[in-house]
Amino acid sequence: MNVKTIENKQLNTSMTSTTLVAPMQLSVKNVDNDVFREFKAASVKEGFTVGNALTLAMRLWIERRKKKFKMSLLDIKIGNWGEGTEKTSEKIDDVLYEKWQ
């Protein structure tokens, strides 16, 4: 993605789209001071402004949530573990529950 600044606005361009984004002022409450200091120092060290680094962090967080692997025990398919494993579940139960009796 290419980013250009035109009249204090960001122009984001890619192979499929172009977006004009105006910068915004933002106040955030309840931010841990130590975490913010570390974030700000890391941003500067990497050559980002705090705003650009925060935007990147928010985008990454949003993408990570979209890709989050969601599975339930109900999704697990019953399978055959092979010959000699027919009583494995009972053996595991014996080991687990024996000490609780």
N, C-alpha and C positions, 0 to 999 in steps of 0.2 A: 504494500500500500504506500502510495506517495502522499506526503502531507506538505501543503504550501500555506503560507499565511498571506491573506489578502485583506487589507483594511482591518486589521485586528480580528479577523475571523479565520478559522482553519478550513482549508479545502482538502478533504480526504478523497483520494482517487484510487480506484483499483481497476482491474480488467473489466469488471461488470457494473460498477456504480461510481457516482460522484456525490458527495455529501458536503454541504456547507454548514459548518458548526460554529456558532458564536460562543465565545467563552462566557462562563457564568461565575458569579461570586457565590461562595458557599460557606455557611457556618455549620460546624458539626459539634454536637454536644456529647459529653460522656466519653471522650477519647482519653485513654490512658497516657499520661505524660511520658513515661519511659518508652512505651511502644512508639509514640509519635516521634520522639527524639531519635530513636534508632531508625525509624522509617525515613525521616528527613535526612539523616546522615547518609544512609544507604542511597537515597535518591540523588543527593549531590555527588556522592562518590561515583555513581554510574552516569552522571551527566544529565540527569533529568531535573526538571522543576518538580516541586512537591505535587503540584496539580497534575502534571503529566504522569508522574509515577502513580498517583492515586487513581487516575483514570485507567491506567494499565492494570493496576491491581484489581479494580472493580470489574473490568472486562474479563480478566482471568478467573476471578471468583464466579462470575455469572456463567462462563463457559464450563467451568469445573462442575457446577451444580447441574447443568444440563446433561453432562456426560456421566453423572453419578450412577454407579452400578446399583440397581435395586433388585433384590432377589428375596424371595420368601422361602421358608422351609417347604412350603406347599409346592414350589416350583421344582424341587428335586425329584428326579425320576428314579423309580425303583429299578435296580439292575441286578444282574447275576454276577457275583464276585468269583465264581468258579467253583469247581468241585472241592468239597471239604470245608466250605464256608457257610453251610446251611444253618448252623447253630451259632454263628458269630454273635448275633444280637443277644441271644440268651447268655452267652459266655460273658459278654461285656456287662450285661445287667447283673450277673452274679458277682463280678468283680466290683462294680460300682456300689451295689446295694448291700453286699455282705457286711461291710464295715458299719453300716447304719443300723443293723439289726441288733 
